[in-house]
């Protein structure tokens, strides 16, 4: 998938609930011991940061998931590790190399439960359950002082602009996880339309839901490809598990009626409310039911996940796919193969009848995190490593050793006297380097670059040139559309672990939500059934969960 990959997938919440949290008895002694170790190595750490590397080299352990190795490299001896030793004076010792996510989860569970030695640097997804279990184990240190002293300007500037990114990593006023940065706005919603159909029907951009309905009617009943109405279901969506998701999503429709479903939004008083019980959700469901009845939505949508919903678009049976800016890279190429002459274009999300517009926004620029073992001899080392990546590889300077890529002969090479990153021209091409933190990314750089390219500006920096080469013009234009609608994004403000009542009640509440909503959409229940759903939601634990969510939010948002 061209969508920027997560370092590894979210670990299953239900499995993580079983993670045994060791008691924190002896934690103060361990912290004291760690404090002494930190003090003893302080001069060594300061010297390393002053020089940019450890001399003599240090050893540490970490967690590295499977990667592709070429040119005789192995997980224990590869171009990244040789670079890390030469450039930063660091090398692996006793690092974990799990075969997959499940094996990593199991190994982590057993290690914490049995007291087995954990790596110095433990990678964690942004899964709140995992984070809280690891914090509660007492095996990891708070990073407040380390961050203040060693984090570079890129990191500090971003967290200052987005203090909410600390919420999942904060407990009792202390921060425990080093955030790993990701591109912001990369999954923001826009609508991808069959532009060849739009042109043939002489249709204009849909500015309102009413405009979109007119387009869907034309796509279905006056199809430019000559498809019979029974073979066209203009809007490709998923109704299977989540509708506030990354493709085939419906956040934009709910947003047109003043809420974002399946997330916790701020109400007019600044308190958090669950978006699916907001009165606007009832209006959105009424509209979906109407669209289902008119055949604008396929009757199998409740069986389709995100990928499956896109198939109706790529097969040519749908003309509208809600998605992100990267749709031209995937899955749109399948459309071009299946329907010669097809064209697509990304459009802003439309406004509702009262002029309301809204989309999800759940990315504060964090992809995952790293926790530091309380027994790590060089807890600051991960900062030296990550700082270097952010400073040198995330936006490489012209003329630097990283101008064309990380390693010559791997992700770039000289072909016919010219540098290239074309994987089809490079023998054994690979850009899957085992970076401890994943690829370095400056959160706002990607979208800024797309907008610059969309505006017709000449790419100047190595990064801009790479984006111009590898991203399609439709992608550039979509980035500009996304950035033109920044003010309509609605953030999910609850990023903590499941509250006490959530643990016992949430699965049933979500099941009731999906069943009720789908029955309304499919006409098996009247729209007014929404009101009874809300009443039941509140009395069956929803009110208590709302109270607990707001207590959590106040505790983390007030933490300094």
C-alpha positions in Angstrom: 0.0 0.0 0.0 1.4 3.5 -0.9 -0.3 4.9 2.2 2.6 5.6 4.5 3.1 2.4 6.4 3.0 2.2 10.2 6.1 0.6 11.7 4.0 -2.3 12.6 0.3 -2.8 13.1 -1.7 -2.0 16.2 -1.4 -4.9 18.6 -4.8 -6.5 19.4 -6.4 -4.7 22.3 -8.1 -7.7 23.7 -4.8 -9.6 23.8 -3.1 -6.7 25.4 -5.6 -6.5 28.2 -4.1 -9.8 29.4 -0.6 -8.2 29.6 0.5 -8.8 33.1 1.6 -5.6 34.8 4.3 -6.2 37.3 3.9 -4.5 40.6 6.0 -1.4 41.0 7.5 -2.4 44.3 11.1 -1.5 44.3 10.6 1.1 41.6 12.1 3.9 43.7 15.2 1.8 44.3 15.4 1.0 40.6 14.9 4.7 39.7 17.6 5.7 42.2 19.9 3.1 40.7 19.1 4.4 37.2 19.7 7.9 38.4 23.2 7.0 39.6 23.9 5.3 36.3 22.8 8.4 34.4 25.0 10.6 36.6 28.0 8.3 36.1 27.6 8.4 32.4 26.7 12.1 32.1 30.1 13.2 30.9 30.1 10.4 28.4 26.7 11.4 27.1 27.6 15.1 26.9 30.7 14.2 25.0 28.8 12.1 22.6 26.3 14.8 21.8 29.1 17.4 21.4 30.9 15.1 19.0 27.8 13.6 17.4 28.9 10.0 18.2 30.0 7.8 21.0 33.8 7.2 21.1 34.5 4.5 22.1 31.3 2.9 20.7 28.5 1.8 23.0 26.2 -1.2 22.8 22.5 -1.4 23.4 19.5 -3.6 22.7 16.3 -2.7 20.8 13.5 -4.3 18.9 13.6 -4.6 15.1 10.8 -6.1 13.0 11.5 -8.1 9.8 13.0 -6.2 6.9 14.2 -7.0 3.4 17.9 -7.7 3.2 19.8 -7.6 -0.1 23.4 -7.8 -1.3 24.4 -10.4 1.3 23.2 -8.3 4.2 21.6 -10.0 7.3 19.6 -8.8 10.3 22.9 -9.0 12.3 25.1 -7.4 9.7 23.7 -4.9 7.2 24.2 -1.5 5.7 22.3 0.3 8.4 24.1 -1.3 11.3 27.5 -0.6 9.6 26.4 3.0 9.1 25.2 3.3 12.7 28.5 2.1 14.1 30.6 4.3 11.9 28.5 7.4 12.1 27.1 7.3 15.6 29.4 4.9 17.5 26.5 2.5 18.3 26.0 -1.2 17.9 23.4 -3.8 18.7 23.7 -6.3 21.5 20.9 -8.7 22.5 18.4 -6.9 20.2 15.1 -8.7 19.7 14.3 -9.7 16.1 10.7 -11.0 16.3 9.3 -12.6 13.2 6.0 -10.7 13.3 3.7 -8.6 15.4 2.1 -11.5 17.2 5.4 -13.0 18.2 6.6 -9.6 19.5 3.4 -9.2 21.6 3.8 -12.7 23.1 7.5 -12.2 23.8 6.8 -8.8 25.4 4.0 -10.3 27.6 6.2 -13.1 28.8 9.2 -10.9 29.5 7.2 -8.5 31.7 5.3 -11.3 33.5 8.5 -13.3 34.2 10.8 -10.5 34.9 13.0 -11.4 31.8 15.4 -8.6 30.7 13.8 -6.2 28.3 15.6 -4.3 25.5 17.0 -0.9 26.3 14.6 0.7 23.8 11.2 -0.9 23.3 9.1 0.1 20.3 5.3 0.6 21.0 2.5 1.5 18.7 0.2 4.3 19.7 -2.2 1.7 21.1 -3.3 3.2 24.5 -3.8 -0.1 26.2 -0.2 -1.2 25.4 1.3 2.1 26.5 -0.5 2.0 29.8 0.4 -1.6 30.5 4.0 -0.9 29.8 4.0 2.2 32.0 2.3 0.3 34.8 4.9 -2.4 34.6 7.4 -0.1 36.3 10.1 -1.2 33.8 10.4 2.1 32.0 11.5 5.6 32.9 9.7 8.9 32.4 11.5 10.9 29.7 10.7 14.5 30.7 14.3 15.4 31.7 15.9 13.5 28.8 13.5 15.1 26.3 14.1 18.6 27.6 17.9 18.2 27.5 18.5 16.1 24.4 15.5 16.4 21.9 16.4 18.4 18.9 14.6 21.5 17.6 12.4 19.6 15.1 11.0 17.4 17.9 10.6 20.3 20.4 9.0 22.6 17.9 6.4 20.0 16.8 5.4 18.9 20.3 5.1 22.6 21.3 2.7 23.1 18.4 0.8 19.8 19.2 0.8 19.3 23.0 -2.1 16.8 22.6 0.4 14.2 21.2 1.6 13.7 24.7 -1.9 12.6 26.0 -1.5 8.9 25.3 2.0 8.9 26.9 1.2 10.8 30.1 0.5 9.4 33.5 0.6 11.2 36.8 1.9 14.3 35.1 5.0 12.4 33.6 5.7 11.6 30.0 6.9 8.1 29.3 7.2 7.7 25.5 9.5 9.3 22.9 7.1 10.2 20.1 8.1 9.0 16.6 7.0 11.6 14.1 4.7 10.9 11.1 3.4 13.1 8.3 0.4 15.1 9.3 -2.8 15.3 7.2 -1.8 12.3 5.1 -5.0 10.5 5.9 -7.3 13.6 5.8 -10.5 13.0 3.8 -11.4 14.3 0.4 -13.7 12.9 -2.3 -12.2 11.2 -5.4 -14.5 11.5 -8.4 -14.4 10.0 -11.9 -13.3 13.1 -13.6 -13.9 11.6 -17.1 -17.6 11.2 -16.1 -17.7 14.7 -14.7 -16.4 16.1 -17.9 -18.7 14.1 -20.2 -21.7 15.1 -18.1 -20.5 18.7 -17.9 -20.8 18.7 -14.1 -19.2 21.2 -11.7 -17.5 20.5 -8.4 -20.0 19.5 -5.6 -20.1 22.3 -3.1 -23.0 20.9 -1.1 -24.6 17.6 -0.3 -27.4 18.5 -2.7 -24.8 19.0 -5.5 -23.3 15.6 -4.7 -26.7 14.0 -4.9 -27.2 15.4 -8.3 -23.9 14.0 -9.4 -24.7 10.6 -8.0 -28.0 10.6 -9.9 -26.3 11.5 -13.1 -23.6 8.9 -12.6 -26.2 6.2 -12.1 -28.9 7.1 -14.5 -27.0 8.8 -17.3 -23.8 6.9 -17.0 -21.1 8.1 -19.5 -19.7 4.6 -20.0 -23.1 3.3 -21.0 -23.6 1.2 -17.8 -27.2 0.3 -16.9 -28.4 2.0 -13.7 -28.6 -1.4 -12.0 -24.9 -1.8 -12.5 -23.8 1.5 -11.0 -23.6 2.3 -7.3 -22.0 5.8 -7.4 -20.7 6.1 -3.8 -18.2 3.5 -2.7 -18.2 3.2 1.1 -17.7 0.7 4.0 -20.4 0.0 6.6 -18.7 -3.1 8.0 -16.7 -2.2 11.1 -15.9 1.5 11.2 -17.2 4.3 9.1 -14.7 6.8 10.5 -11.8 5.2 8.8 -9.2 5.7 6.0 -11.0 4.8 2.8 -14.6 4.5 1.9 -15.2 6.6 5.0 -18.3 8.6 6.0 -16.8 11.2 8.4 -17.4 13.9 5.8 -21.1 13.1 5.6 -21.6 13.2 9.4 -19.5 16.3 9.4 -22.0 18.0 7.0 -24.5 17.6 9.8 -22.3 18.9 12.7 -20.6 15.8 14.2 -17.9 13.2 13.5 -19.0 9.7 14.3 -17.1 7.1 16.3 -14.8 9.6 18.0 -14.8 12.0 20.9 -15.4 15.6 19.8 -15.5 18.9 21.8 -18.9 20.3 22.4 -19.7 24.0 22.6 -18.6 24.1 26.3 -15.2 22.4 25.6 -16.3 19.0 27.1 -15.9 15.8 25.2 -18.9 14.1 23.7 -19.2 10.9 21.6 -20.0 11.9 18.1 -22.2 9.0 17.2 -24.9 10.2 19.7 -24.9 13.8 18.5 -28.3 14.8 16.9 -26.4 15.4 13.7 -25.7 11.7 13.4 -29.5 11.1 13.0 -29.6 13.5 10.0 -26.6 11.7 8.4 -28.2 8.3 8.9 -31.5 9.6 7.3 -29.5 10.8 4.3 -27.7 7.4 4.0 -31.0 5.6 4.2 -32.3 7.8 1.4 -29.2 7.1 -0.7 -29.4 3.3 -0.1 -33.1 3.4 -1.2 -32.1 5.2 -4.4 -29.3 2.8 -5.2 -26.5 5.3 -4.8 -24.9 2.9 -2.3 -24.3 -0.8 -2.9 -26.3 -3.2 -0.8 -23.2 -5.1 0.1 -21.5 -2.1 1.8 -22.2 -3.6 5.2 -20.0 -6.6 4.1 -17.2 -4.5 2.7 -14.1 -3.3 4.5 -12.0 -0.4 3.3 -10.2 -2.3 0.6 -13.3 -4.1 -0.7 -15.2 -0.8 -0.9 -12.5 0.6 -3.2 -12.9 -2.4 -5.6 -16.2 -1.1 -6.8 -14.5 2.1 -7.7 -11.5 0.5 -9.4 -13.8 -1.9 -11.3 -15.6 1.1 -12.8 -19.0 0.6 -11.1 -18.7 3.5 -8.7 -17.8 7.1 -9.4 -17.0 8.5 -6.0 -14.5 7.2 -3.5 -13.9 9.0 -0.2 -10.2 8.7 0.6 -6.9 10.4 1.2 -4.5 12.3 -1.0 -2.6 9.1 -1.9 -5.4 7.4 -3.7 -3.7 8.1 -7.1 -0.9 5.8 -6.0 -3.2 3.2 -4.6 -5.7 1.9 -5.5 -6.5 4.1 -8.5 -3.9 2.5 -10.8 -6.2 -0.6 -10.8 -9.0 1.7 -12.2 -6.8 2.8 -15.0 -6.0 -0.8 -15.9 -9.6 -1.9 -15.7 -11.2 1.1 -17.4 -8.9 2.6 -20.2 -9.3 6.4 -20.3 -10.6 6.7 -16.8 -9.5 9.9 -14.9 -9.9 10.9 -11.3 -9.7 14.1 -9.3 -9.8 14.9 -5.6 -12.5 17.4 -4.5 -13.1 19.2 -1.2 -15.8 17.6 1.0 -19.2 19.3 0.6 -21.3 21.3 3.0 -24.5 20.2 4.6 -27.9 22.1 4.3 -26.9 24.4 7.1 -23.4 25.1 5.7 -21.6 22.8 8.1 -18.5 21.0 6.9 -16.3 18.5 8.9 -13.9 15.7 8.5 -11.9 13.5 10.9 -8.4 14.4 12.0 -6.7 11.9 14.2 -3.0 12.5 13.4 -1.0 14.9 15.6 2.1 13.8 13.7 2.9 10.7 15.7 3.2 7.3 14.2 4.4 5.3 17.3 6.7 5.7 20.2 9.8 4.3 22.0 10.0 3.6 25.7 13.3 3.5 27.6 14.2 0.7 29.9 15.0 1.8 33.5 18.2 -0.3 33.3 19.5 1.2 30.1 23.1 2.3 30.5 22.7 4.9 27.9 19.1 6.1 28.0 20.0 9.2 26.0 21.4 7.2 23.0 18.0 7.0 21.3 17.8 10.8 21.2 21.3 11.0 19.6 20.1 8.5 17.0 16.7 10.0 16.3 18.0 13.6 16.2 20.5 12.6 13.5 17.8 11.0 11.4 15.6 14.0 11.7 18.4 16.5 11.1 20.0 14.7 8.1 17.6 12.3 6.5 14.1 13.7 6.9 14.9 16.6 4.6 18.4 16.1 3.3 20.5 19.0 2.2 21.7 19.4 -1.4 25.3 18.1 -1.7 25.0 16.0 1.5 25.7 12.3 1.5 21.9 11.7 1.8 21.0 13.9 -1.2 19.8 11.0 -3.3 19.0 8.5 -0.6 20.3 6.7 2.4 22.8 4.2 0.9 24.3 4.1 -2.6 23.5 0.8 -4.3 20.4 0.2 -2.2 17.8 3.0 -2.5 19.8 5.0 -5.1 22.7 4.6 -7.4 24.6 6.1 -10.3 23.2 4.8 -13.6 24.7 6.1 -16.9 26.5 8.8 -15.0 23.4 10.1 -13.3 22.0 9.6 -9.8 18.7 7.8 -9.7 16.3 6.3 -7.2 14.3 4.4 -9.9 13.9 0.9 -8.4 13.5 -0.6 -11.9 17.0 0.5 -12.8 18.8 -0.5 -9.6 19.8 -4.1 -9.2 18.6 -5.4 -5.8 16.9 -2.1 -5.0 15.8 -1.9 -1.4 14.7 1.0 0.9 13.7 -1.2 3.8 16.4 -0.1 6.2 16.1 -1.3 9.8 15.9 2.2 11.3 15.3 1.9 15.1 12.6 4.6 14.8 11.4 3.9 11.3 12.0 6.4 8.5 12.6 10.0 9.7 9.7 12.3 8.9 9.1 16.0 9.5 5.3 16.1 10.1 4.3 19.1 7.9 6.9 18.7 5.2 5.0 16.3 2.9 1.9 18.4 2.6 3.8 21.6 2.2 5.8 20.0 -0.6 2.6 18.8 -2.4 1.1 22.2 -2.2 4.3 23.8 -3.6 4.3 21.3 -6.6 0.5 21.9 -7.1 1.2 25.6 -7.4 3.6 25.0 -10.2 6.8 25.9 -8.3 10.0 24.3 -9.3 11.2 21.6 -6.9 14.5 22.8 -5.4 15.5 20.6 -2.5 16.4 16.9 -2.8 13.1 16.1 -0.9 11.0 18.2 -3.3 12.7 16.6 -6.3 11.9 13.1 -5.0 8.2 14.1 -4.4 8.0 15.5 -7.9 9.4 12.3 -9.3 7.4 9.8 -7.3 4.1 11.5 -6.6 1.6 12.1 -9.4 0.1 15.5 -10.3 -3.3 14.3 -9.1 -1.6 13.6 -5.7 -0.1 17.1 -5.6 -3.5 18.7 -6.4 -5.2 16.5 -3.7 -2.7 17.7 -1.1 -3.6 21.3 -1.9 -7.3 20.4 -1.5 -6.6 18.9 1.9 -4.7 21.9 3.1 -7.4 24.2 1.8 -9.8 22.6 4.3 -7.7 22.6 7.5 -10.4 24.5 9.4 -13.0 21.7 8.9 -11.0 19.0 10.6 -12.3 17.6 13.9 -9.9 16.0 16.2 -10.5 12.8 18.2 -9.7 14.1 21.7 -9.8 10.8 23.5 -6.5 8.9 23.0 -6.2 7.2 26.4 -6.6 3.6 27.5 -10.0 2.2 27.9 -11.8 3.7 31.0 -13.1 1.3 33.7 -16.6 1.3 32.3 -15.3 1.0 28.7 -13.6 -2.2 29.6 -16.9 -3.8 30.6 -19.4 -1.9 28.4 -17.8 -0.5 25.3 -18.0 -3.6 23.1 -21.7 -4.0 23.6 -22.3 -0.3 23.0 -20.3 -0.4 19.8 -22.2 -3.5 18.7 -25.5 -1.8 19.4 -24.3 1.3 17.5 -23.3 -0.6 14.3 -26.4 -2.8 14.3 -28.8 0.2 14.9 -27.1 2.4 12.3 -27.0 -0.3 9.6 -30.6 -1.2 10.2 -31.6 2.5 9.8 -29.5 2.8 6.6 -31.0 -0.4 5.1 -34.5 0.7 6.1 -35.1 -2.1 8.6 -35.6 0.5 11.3 -37.2 4.0 11.1 -34.8 6.9 11.5 -36.5 7.8 14.8 -35.0 4.5 16.2 -31.9 6.7 16.6 -33.5 8.4 19.6 -34.0 5.2 21.5 -30.5 4.1 20.6 -29.1 7.3 22.2 -31.3 6.8 25.3 -30.1 3.2 25.7 -26.5 4.2 25.0 -26.6 6.7 27.8 -28.3 4.4 30.4 -26.2 1.3 29.5 -22.9 2.9 30.5 -22.5 5.7 28.0 -23.1 8.5 30.5 -20.6 7.0 32.9 -18.0 6.5 30.1 -18.5 10.1 29.1 -17.8 11.2 32.7 -14.7 9.1 32.8 -13.4 10.3 29.4 -13.8 13.9 30.5 -12.0 13.2 33.8 -9.1 11.7 31.8 -9.1 14.6 29.3 -8.9 17.1 32.1 -6.1 15.2 33.8 -3.8 15.0 30.7 -4.6 18.4 29.2 -3.8 20.2 32.4 -0.5 18.2 32.9 2.5 20.4 32.5 
